């Protein structure tokens, strides 16, 4: 799987992702069994954008470390990584609320869990 990620991430300066793109953020860090959980932890936040291929599969990938999961960090990443006019699928997190004002079609995946 790691090999597939490396191939998908080759030359990040290439053309922006397009079509249907799923974007989500995740926490990266060691296993810790105490303290805060979720978006409020001290772990690093990485946002990931993946081109979705139909009927199944994925295309190119973009990833970036961001300081927090706010709209001020998430929307500029999308604007840099995804071509305007693309369909951007996200979860219900409020940080993505400004996507439509930035020329993206904001959608929610049918199956989020």
C-alpha positions in Angstrom: 0.0 0.0 0.0 2.9 2.4 0.8 4.2 1.8 -2.7 0.8 2.9 -4.2 0.9 6.1 -2.1 4.4 7.0 -3.3 3.4 6.5 -6.9 0.2 8.6 -6.4 2.2 11.5 -4.8 5.0 11.8 -7.4 5.8 15.4 -8.4 3.5 17.4 -6.2 4.0 20.5 -8.5 2.0 18.9 -11.3 -1.4 20.1 -12.3 -4.1 20.4 -9.6 -6.3 17.5 -8.9 -9.6 17.6 -10.7 -12.9 15.8 -11.2 -14.2 14.4 -7.9 -11.8 14.9 -5.1 -12.2 13.6 -1.5 -10.6 15.7 1.2 -10.1 14.9 4.8 -7.8 15.6 7.7 -6.1 13.1 10.0 -4.0 13.1 13.1 -0.4 11.8 12.9 1.6 10.8 15.9 2.5 8.0 18.3 0.0 5.9 20.2 -1.1 7.7 23.3 -3.7 6.3 25.6 -4.3 9.3 27.8 -5.0 12.9 27.4 -7.1 14.7 24.7 -8.6 12.9 21.7 -9.6 14.0 18.3 -8.9 17.4 16.7 -8.0 18.9 20.1 -4.8 16.9 20.6 -1.2 17.9 20.2 -0.6 15.5 17.4 0.2 16.8 13.9 -2.7 17.4 11.6 -2.3 16.3 7.9 -4.9 17.1 5.3 -5.2 14.8 2.3 -6.8 15.2 -1.1 -7.4 12.2 -3.3 -8.9 12.0 -6.8 -11.7 9.5 -6.9 -11.9 7.3 -10.0 -15.2 5.7 -11.1 -16.3 3.0 -10.8 -13.7 2.4 -8.1 -10.1 3.4 -7.2 -8.1 6.6 -6.7 -5.8 8.8 -8.8 -3.3 11.4 -7.7 -2.9 12.4 -4.0 -1.8 15.6 -2.3 -1.0 15.9 1.4 0.1 18.8 3.6 0.8 19.4 7.3 -1.5 22.2 8.6 -1.4 24.0 11.9 -5.1 23.3 12.8 -8.3 22.0 11.3 -9.9 25.5 10.8 -11.3 26.8 7.5 -8.3 29.2 7.5 -6.0 26.2 7.1 -8.2 23.8 5.1 -9.7 26.0 2.4 -6.3 27.4 1.2 -5.0 23.8 0.9 -8.0 22.9 -1.3 -7.5 26.0 -3.4 -3.8 25.1 -3.9 -4.3 21.4 -4.6 -7.7 21.2 -6.4 -8.8 22.7 -9.7 -11.7 25.2 -9.3 -15.0 23.8 -10.5 -14.2 20.3 -9.2 -16.5 18.4 -6.9 -14.9 18.3 -3.4 -16.3 15.6 -1.1 -15.7 16.1 2.7 -17.2 15.0 6.0 -19.5 17.4 7.9 -16.6 19.4 9.5 -17.3 23.1 9.5 -13.8 24.0 8.3 -14.9 23.1 4.8 -18.0 25.4 4.8 -16.3 28.1 2.5 -15.6 25.8 -0.4 -18.6 26.9 -2.5 -17.5 30.5 -2.1 -14.2 29.5 -3.7 -15.6 27.9 -6.9 -15.9 24.3 -5.7 -18.9 22.1 -5.7 -19.1 20.9 -2.1 -20.5 17.4 -1.6 -20.7 14.8 1.1 -19.9 11.2 0.4 -22.9 8.8 0.5 -21.1 6.4 2.9 -19.1 8.4 5.5 -18.7 5.6 8.0 
